[in-house]
Amino acid sequence: MEGEQRPAPYQGLFADGHLVLYTLCSVLLPVFITFWCSLQRSRRQLHRRDIFRKSKHGWRDTDLFSHPTYCCVCAQHILQGAFCDCCGLRVDEGCLKKADKRFHCKEIMLKNDSRALDAMHHHWIRGNVPLCSYCVVCKQQCGSQPKLCDYRCIWCQKTVHDECMKSSLRNEKCDFGEFRNLIIPPSYLTCINQMRKDKKTDYAMLASKLGKQWTPLIVLANSRSGTNMGEGLLGEFRILLNPVQVFDVTKTPPIKALQLCTLLPFHSARVLVCGGDGTVGWVLDAVDEMKIKGQEKYIPQVAVLPLGTGNDLSNTLGWGTGYAGEIPVAQVLRNVMEADGIKLDRWKVQVTNKGYYNLRKPKLMDVYLQQDEGGKIISILIHDVATW
């Protein structure tokens, strides 16, 4: 119509410019926020890794704790953060640096020059005590309150209420608890270090002070076995034992780990192998290498905790078909202490084709023969090495 006015051209362009600007903001702003968050996350990870590398704690990250957890620094309830797989300390990400300076981890060797094997005192850490634990003083349940409370000794695993903690308990000597016969005390390693400086090797006399029942355990676990279950087992064994006794075979070969046996009295050490048939065979090869080196007196007894699915060896020899966490690690250690020794012979057999055209490669096989105390054969297993 003639009376209507048309909008000016610049007004239409102004509206289109607003639309373009709004579109750009709606698209670019989320991208920028995502990029900024990822940059901050990477910075936090680098900072955390730097603390982990310099720390004496065995820090591990977790996205979700399995049970109610409280930070040992700020005492706040946390869902995610870091924990030490040696002493059990649990902290929030923001309190990680403070915890690293305030709390000490397990000492695998005493710093002083004391030669007394009973010079170890309790090492108490407050809060996050294990479920169903009881106070050593009043015999009531510990850790039942929804806050950071009560204490736990990281060596003997004893727990005590805040109100039951006395100065006598703080200064009391630690007896290493239920698994004292499996633990290598830090004071023992201190004495061994001094004896080696003095060029003395009479370890039996030193070990006699720990009792005749002392049979130290060395744990060799494959962190990649059993859908990475071995990594969790390593942490649980480090909490219950001396961390120097626990080795990851993917980082430390068994032949190097078994050299710890040479610092122990003759025929006193035991080895627990956590892994599949390949890991067990690897450890047994290292034991055979000890024989070649003339270290027959230090050869330990070997027990197996089968992980994963390829456990033909452990199943045939009566060690079980596989471990999936159905029993606690503490019960595994009890089974090791109560286990009886059984003789096991092991040979390597090479099978070759004697035909005129010998095109196949020789097959290497392991033969295991298990005997009872009377020499009667219990089981025989022929295992192809190539299947490992």
C-alpha angles and dihedrals in degrees: 000000000000094000095056120095120221118223116257116258093241091056091059091048091050091054091048090050091054090051092051092047092049091049092050092049093048091051103037099039095064089045091052092047091049092049092048093049092049090049092051091046092052090049091052091049092051090048091048093049090050090055091046091052095050097038126096089216122092095236120190129182123233132183094203131016114225094230137017107302134186129200112253091217108041095020091226124142110258133190098190136018137099135311134190112237091204105051101013096239113162124198143164118255092251093052096047096102093046092050091050090057098038103045130052123217127221112302110223088195130024116248095217125074095242112142095195111114091206095054093103116113128198116281104212124197120186124231139006094065116178118274117265092020121146134213115256090218108044098016091229125132117279129212095027095127119088095242143064102293146139130027137260129195108228092212108043094022092227116154131207136181122251091244092046095052109110134180089250090061092048091054096037118117116248118238093194091243128235096348098048090123091058100042124091102219117227088232090059091056090047090054091046090052091052092046091053089052088052089046093242123142104178094124093154093068090050092048092049088075088063094057137255092274093062107118107160116215126221115199119208111185133175107224091201096055124100097018090309092309088133091069092059092046091054090059094047092050091049090055094051097038139031107289089228088068095057121079135180105218091207088065103027117036115230093244090061094042092051091058085081086075089068089066091057131074118276116286093354103110127090127198127210113200115202110194147060132298092286093055092047091050090048091054093046089052088054089051090053089050089055088058090053090052091054095252097127092132091060098048108126132215112258128222126180134221102189117219130185125009105292098081104130092133096052092043094051094045092049100254094120139268097262145325119239101168095274091138128039121259089243089062090050089057090049090053090051091052092049097042121114123222121252125190117247125189119199130191136175113226124193116205117201134178113243095194123125092254104046101188099148122086117241112268118229116212136178120224119201123193119186121200135185126228092277093054094254114147111246102178142349125208129186110196128186109230091208091065090065 
